């Protein structure tokens, strides 16, 4: 079946397997099965709309509407919400059930839901079980972390996004189980590495890409189980150690030199169509130990999923993003969610059978609820018996079917934050006029200026002392001001890397460019001419091999 996207007008395919999955994910209420219809928008437009719900990196100071204290929040002061600091939101000082209301069948569902979520207080930051990590969001079980987003089970990490099981890592994107690493992107189980992308089980290496099981390598691409290599050539321990003396303390100058050398090396070497490891029947990129996952990205230990993104340990899920360490099971259209049997949810953690709800935790059998914890059989924050719940929900879904919104995700109008504050802006950058046309809002940003005389970060960390902590640095790209923190300086000194000359936000955007965009393109294998789906654009000059040809080339 071929459909036309209602947002971008492009054609997209619905397969027989998709129809079976939608049927499998369809819930039953009051003895009637409510089938999930085929989506109205193409996969990319659906992804864009889900991402527009999630503000990770834009943090603001505002007053807690319960205590009056100054707090940090993902909601700017001009947002029309009651925002509580985390201790107050989690406390028993307020009850989300007092905002409960009867469902009005004479009015549209999303109109009534908007009224509810504007009334119920929102938590300032989305974190659970964090220690000394106030400046983080969408983080679970992290300790001594700073400006870490979408993270779990980390310690002593800073400036990272989608980091799991890491220790002492800075400036990272999509890392699993790494330690003492810097500028790592889409990599797993690496130690003591600097400036590395798409690597696994590597250690003590610098400026490497697409390497597996390598150690003591510098400026290498596509190697497997190698040691003491420079520019993909084995040189032996003695020559290697002699060469790296000049790069033991990295400077901005020799970082750029090594980066150019790696780029020149890559230009003449084959690239694998996508980075999929120890997986079966999968398509997408950065997929680890998974099976039957298609058009999926940054996924580990998942099975029978499609269109999922940063959702490890997920099973039989379509259209899910950012599921945390414990994944999604039998879910559809979920964002920032962990649980099972969920449809149309945002920030619903450790729940079961919850639909069209936000900010709910440890609950089950909820429909159209906001801010509930440890509840069951609730509709619009109002308590019902099991029998009442089943009958009313069935009736609400019938109305949603008539409205044509059953199975669809929340519209842009219901996004908690403005479009350019959210992850959508990172992967689907658009202008203000385009965002407003979609129905989204736009935040006119005011950059806070750090007072002090501007300085440029020194080139050599060996010549830096603690006086730099008092200086105000200026980003060489954006001109934004930033400062270096004590624990940050210690890391640079230990890893023998220079203090960055770019603002943390700019460094984040630089890393995003290193991680392939979450979309696939059709092109031919440069060796056997077989049609492949790849993360590399058809017009790019990269030499791209299908997986079979690539494995023959490197082994």
Buried (B, 14 or more C-beta within 10 A) or exposed (E): EEBEBEBEEEEBEEEEEBBEBBEEBBBEBBEEEBBBEEBBBBBBBBBBBBBBBBBBBBBBEBBBBBEEEEBBBBBBEEBEBBBBBBEBBEEEEBEBBEBBBEBEEEEEBBEBBBBBBBBBBBBBBBBBEBEEBBBBBBBBBBBBBBBBBBBBBBBBBBBBBBBBBBBBBBBBBBBBBBBBBBBBBBBBBBBBBBBBBBBBBBBBBBBBBBBBBBBBBBBBBBBEEBBBBBBBEEBEEEEBEEBBEEBEBBBBEBBEBBEEBBEEBBEEBBBBBBBBBEBEEBBBBBBBBBBBBBBBBBBBBBBBBBBBBBBBBBBBBBBBBBBBBBBBBBBBBBBBBBBBBBBBBBBBBBBBBBBBBBBBBEBBBBBBBBBBBEBBBBBBBBBBEEEEBBBBBBBBBBBBBEEEBBBBBBBBEBBBBBBBBBBBBBBBEBEBEEBBEBBBBBBEEEEEEEEEEEEEBBBBBEEBEEEBEEBBBBBBBBEBBBEBEEEBBEBBBEBBBBBBBBBBBBBBEBBBEBBBBBBBBEBBBBBEEEEBBBBBBEEEEBBBBBEBBBEEBBE
